[in-house]
Amino acid sequence: MRPIKLELEGFTVYREFTAVDFAGVELFVLTGPTGSGKSSIIDAISFALYGSVPRYANPNLVHPVISQGKVEARVRFDFAVEDSFYTAVRVVRKTPRGGATTKEARLESCGRLLAGSADEMTRKVSQLLGLNFEQFTTCVVLPQGEFARFLHEKPAQRQDLLTKLLGVDIYEKMGTLARTREAASRQRSHVYQEELAGIQGSSRGAMKAVERRVRHLDALKRAIEKAEPELARLDKIFQAKQDEAGKLETEAELLETLRVPRGVADLAAKLDQARAQHESARMERTKADDAMTAAESARSNLPEAAAVQAALRLHDEHTENSAALQKSETQTTRLRKDLEKRTRIHTEREAAMAKARAALDQARRDLAAHDLAAHLEKGEACPVCRRILESEPSLVMPPALSNAERAVENADKAHRASEKALREVERSGARMEEKFRAHREAAAAIQKELAEVATRKRLEASLKAVEEAESALLKVSENTRAARKAEAKAHATLDRFADEEEQAWEAFEKARDRLATLGPPRTDREDLSEAWSKLSAWARDDSPGKRASAAEAQREAEGALAERKKVFDALAERGAELDVDVSTDRPRDGVVSELAAAEQEAKRVAETRERAKTLETKLRSEREVASVAGALGQHLKSTGFERWLLEEAFRRLVSGATKILNELSSGQYSFEYDDKLNFEVVDHRNADERRSARTLSGGETFLASLALALTLADQTADLAAEGSARPESLFLDEGFGTLDNDTLEIVAAAIEDLSAKGRIVGIVTHQQSLADKFAVQFRVAKGPITATIERIVA
């Protein structure tokens, strides 16, 4: 990992946006007063990559990185790994409860998003650098107070770090793959071995046997093909004679089963009798039709009964209407007199009512004051003087006024009663006048119609004549229907016997048609009984000859069948020797099928022999692969090559660190290790005493840790497998304050030597004398609002 550029905002002392450009820098120093923010630069790099700060005991603690008074901290770190460039961005924001949460975390490469969440980004960075956070802060970033972590770690933890740095896990994967390949090869060898054991019939003798069967089957096929024409000829003769015999037997059976139907002789007599009966019924029906014609003619000369009856009803209506007209005229006269009386009474009562009203008006004029007072109340104004009444009026109404009012009321009641009676009489009179007018008009209409019809006496005589004619017609109609029914019955009987005769002729013709191919005698369709007798006699005479011919054809068919059996038995015997059934209808097909199977078997045996050779070759190859892979798998176990490589790396690490430590300590110390791979130091100024590295003082521990860090950064690439972690950078945070000037010179030289080998080295120190020894300085200053960084190039 090589840093390119770092951007901070709201991160610890860097409240405002700050950028650190590492481009083109191989060796640099972060310098400035204590607390100015130098270590925060290293913290920001770790935070951008892993989301944790090395100096915090809890790696999940992030809210302290947010600047005082800010709500979020943002860090962007551009870096390179080999030839690829990456950008890591993390943004954390304060929560209401005083903590912080990651708002944004992403890892990109050339515009392509590699991770989009905090946990995913940490996993991706660990895969990319080949180091987790603890390992990163052990061999790449050496934070304040933790220089001695690698020096004092347990052997297992150091071995795990070396495994990551050297990429030893690739050998473990190779060993696993080799052992897996060995198992797969042994499994395939087992499968090939079992398949070889299961292959049967692949010997040379089996091949000869199947080839011999193919030859014999082919010869049998040719023999069958040669015999097939003769077999077909004999089959044809057998079938033809068999068919001929069957045909003759069928013809004989037809002749022998011919029978004359029952009733043929009586059918002609029944038919003649039916014809005579039908003719007699026809003559009776003709007589009845003539009588019917005469009766209908007599009836047609008389009027219709309905017309005569209608004329009689008209006479009845005239009589009834005349009586009603007279009654309505009498009632009309009576109502007219009643109307005159009611009119007179009504006129008298109108006059009495007018007189009573006049008397009432006069009384009111005479008693006006009393009348007005009767309608006034206290508080109302007097209609005469317009004064307000202070009390109820005290005038008493005289009886004359009330008497006059009662007289008007009685007169009005009598007037209304007479008016009502008058109106009722008027309505009754109007209705009666209308009824009288209707009767009068009806009488005139009837009288007009009566002028056009006969008298009642003549109409009654005509009606009697009509009734007598219709009675006679009814009787003749019944006789005619009976005659027609008798004729229809006789006709049906005649048709039935005629149908029986026709069916009998059809039965005869069907029987004769069944024998048409045998040459039956010709017959005329005149006498059914004679025709049947003639056909029956011919059948009896022709049947014995048919039987004899059938027996001769059967003997010829059996001779052809025996000759065919002789030819076929010879083929069947050869087929039995080859276990082939040729007794089917198509013997050649069976042989061809067996021949194809034998040829297929020959092919299978040849393929099996070839397969056996192939399996033997594969078996030898898989056994060789299993042997080589097994040996490689054993060598690459953790107790083999991997252990040797780690021990060699550790030995070279101790050797290289010893050289640097010897220089840094002016020849006083060198490194050794015990059988458990714990670091020990040899004190050459104390009789080469060996003691634990933990017994070193603070300054000595820093020198020892620095020697290990420089050597780790310098030598791991030489032993590392391709694709393993490459710690191309080293960041040293403080620790130089315990060194004297001479030692500082040696440390500076060692750091410059590491940088000259292609490593990027950055140190953090507040000692200006050490900082001045390097060409590139990043001077950090803490301002009133935010810390600032200035790049100084000597």
ABEGO torsion letter per residue (X at the ends): XBBABBBBBGBEABABBBBBBABGBABBBBBEBBGAGAAAAAAAAAAAAAGBBAABABAABAAAABBBGBABBBBBBBBBBEABBBBBBBBBBBBAAGBBBBABBBBBBGGBBABABAAAAAAAAAAAAGBBAAAAAAAABBBBGAAAAAAABBAAAAAAAAAAAAGAAAAAAAAAAAAAAAAAAAAAAAAAAAAAAABBGABAAAAAAAAAAAAAAAAAAAAAAAAAAAAAAAAAAAAAAAAAAAAAAAAAAAAAABBBBBGAAAAAAAAAAAAAAAAAAAAAAAAAAAAAAAAAAAAAABBBAAAAAAAAAAAAAAAAAAAAAAAAAAAAAAAAAAAAAAAAAAAAAAAAAAAAAAAAAAAAAAAAAAAAAAABBBGBBBAAAGBBBABBBABBBBAAAAAAAAAAAAAAAAAAAAAAAAAAAAAAAAAAAAAAAAAAAAAAAAAAAAAABBBAAAAAAAAAAAAAAAAAAAAAAAAAAAAAAAAAAAAAAAAAAAAAAAAAAAAAAAAAAAAAAAGBBBBBBABAAAAAAAAAAAAAAAAAAAAAAAAAAAAAAAAAAAAAAAAAAAAAAAAAAAGBBAABABAAAAAAAAAAAAAAAAAAAAAAAAAAAAAAAAAAAAAAAAAAAAAAAAAABAABAAAAAAAAAAAAAAAAAAAAAAAAAGGABBBBBBAAGBBBBBBAABGGBBBBAAABBAAAAAAAAAAAAAAAAAAAAAABBBGBBBBABBBBBEGAAABBAAAAAAAAAAAAAAAAAGBBBBBBBABAAAAAABABBBBBBBBAABBBBBBBBX
